[in-house]
Amino acid sequence: MSLPQPADPTIKKSVTLRRSLAEEIELRTGPRGFSRFVDQAAEYGLALLKADEIVADHERRTGPLPDEVMEEARRAWSGE
């Protein structure tokens, strides 16, 4: 996952999270690491959505990916 570049401007947004989730994040990051954690989580979530879109587009054009290809991708994703 890439870190934001210094020239990449930030924007302040208000989000609503479950209290238990926010507390668990803060326990791990401290109050000053909270925004960075959320930024990285959002970047990760977007990467997953983009990957899903790429696979869906490919499957629309060529048909479903073979099971062995999906299993190889799963193993690579999990670091096996």
N, C-alpha and C positions, 0 to 999 in steps of 0.2 A: 504494500500500500504506500502510495507516495505521500510525503508531507507537503503541506501548502508551501508554495514558494513565497519568499519575502514580498515580492511584487504583487502577489495575489491578495487583493483587498478583502477585508472581512466586512460582514454586515451583522448587525445585532437583530436577532429575532426572538420572539417569545414563543416557547413551546410548553405544552402541558404533558407531564409525565406522571406515572403512578408514583406516589410517595416512596413506596418500598424500592422501586427501581432506582429512583434518584438517590436515595440513601445508600444503596449498595454501590452505585457508581462512585459516589463521594467517598465512601470508605476506602475504595481502591485507589482513587486518584487524588484525593484531597480536594478542597473547594476550588483551588486554582487550576486543577487539571480537568475539571468537569467539561468545559467548553471544547477542549481539545479532544476528549473522549467522544463527545457527541458528534463533532466534526468528522472524526475518523470512522465512527459507526455509520454515519450518513454516507460517507464515501464508499464504504464497504457495501452497504445496502444498494447503492446505485450501481456498483460494479456487478452485483448479482442480478439486478433487473436487466442491465444491458446484456449480460451473458444469456439470460433467458430469452431476450428479444432476438439475439443472434441465432440461437438454436431454433426458435420458433420460425424465423424467416427461412432458415436453411431447410427445415422440415416441410414448410409450405411449398418450397421449390423442388425438393428432391425426395420427399417422403421421410418417414421416421429414421432416426439414426439406429444402426444395428446395436443390439444389446451389448456386444463386446466393446464397441466404441464407448457406449455410456458407462460401462464398468471401468474401462481404462481411465476415463475422465474422472470418475468418482475416486479412484485410487490416487490419481495425480492430485486432485483437490485436497484429499485428506492426508497427503504426504506419504503414502505407502509406496 
